[in-house]
Amino acid sequence: MRKIVTYITYLTLTNSSVFAIDALSPIQRFLGSDYDPEEYSDLDLDQQKRFAPFSPADSDLGHQLILQRNPMRAPIRADLSTNIFWTNNTASTRNNKDEGFLWQTKALATWKPRIGNNLFADFYLSQNVYRYDSPSSLNFERTDARIGLVKATPDFFDMVFYARYEYARVTAGSISDSIYSAERIRLGAHKVLLSTPKHTIHAAFDYAYNMDTIPDRLDRDEYGAYVSYSYRITDKIRAVLYYQYSLYDYDQFNREDNNQLLGAELYWQLTKSTRLQASFTHVNNDSNLANGMADYDSIQGGLGIGFTTKF
């Protein structure tokens, strides 16, 4: 047992960025950073109604339906963003916390072609680069790829279901220096609970089955739930509050981690393709490992800019 504990401690101290991976990748795990529920419906006239304000004459004239041009859906999206974050716990550790700054740059491309009635294919590829001001040993890169299906069900509580294969690879300071890789099958569902011009509430849940992980001591299945509230302040400014709970069920050492993330984000759409963003997150990881070896608590705030194109 002492040997196992010593080994885990060594892993935590030398590859602490592995434990930071989940904290640095909040809601994208569920919906993808490009998720828009309106993209996943064959909206007909009844589903896309826009009514004029009520007036006393409505009973004589009937409902006044405003018809709008429905633009063609763009299935391909490319995005490039860069963010500067401050955090009070650079290594995501329980003790000896060090605050510092990190720079994240992310490039992604997605393709979601319609392949059937309310059925879409889902192709995704992204590359993240994280650079810390100190120590540089925490620097890492993360590559994510997925392929799957998305099914919208307007007649079943207007939910969206998805199933996909995911591959993730983490390297330490150099793309050739791999410290972590994982293959998973993820199943999930998403529901818009409230949708008005100003307010939107989303909820989602998912399960990820681990197929293969290197190193195998990090093999785990995942269970998660997510809820968010979005408020459109103006046509170009939007605020988002969200909460995410994840249960990580590891195959080895009877380890279970309860990970909670509370976040707030502010988006300012400067142009059709350019946005500014600010974020604040609080992350708590509670593990059942002895002596709190994998426990950590951290806060993180950042500013960034992003560019998006669709075609």
C-alpha angles and dihedrals in degrees: 000000000000089000091053093049092048090049093051091047090052090050092050093051098043102035101029090142088070089065090048093057096089094043091054095049106055122162098359089082090069110033107006120246090268097054117139116166092206089066092064104062134080090226112203126187095276092052094047102050121152113186131201117238116282118265133176090252093062092094089061098039099038123222114339106223118194111210116212133193108253108216119221113266114250107221098187122070132177123188136183122186139166128195138183114213134189117205134179092215113042096174097040093236133148097229135031093030116193123196121217149132131274132190119216124193119184133185122183142169128194135184121192109174120182108246101170147348103325088337123123136180115230122213119172137173127173140167124202126190119194122192123182125205088223138040101018090202087080093062114118144162128217129202120193129187131172141173124190151114133279120201124191115202110192090171094052105064088301091276131159120220127192139186123186148160113238132197123188129181128184124196130188111235094317130058089229094054103081118190099165141018132170140183119200142167110223127196122185150151134217131199133188103219097181132013124178131143089267107024133049130174121192130186130187142170133188147174126214122199115206115231101173136347132184116235091035092212086076094055108133145154118225134217119186147173130192137186129180139181121206125194121190105215094181134347089276104031124069132175124203131193119188143172126201128188122191131181113202112200108194122203095220134058091011086271123172125176125196108204122189127184127187116186146172126197135184122200127193113190103210095178136351090278105024129073140172119214139189126190142183125190137178116200128190124183117190114187130181093224114124119272092010093280095161097033119115141157124199145163125211134187130182152167127215151156129228139190125205134184129183130193 
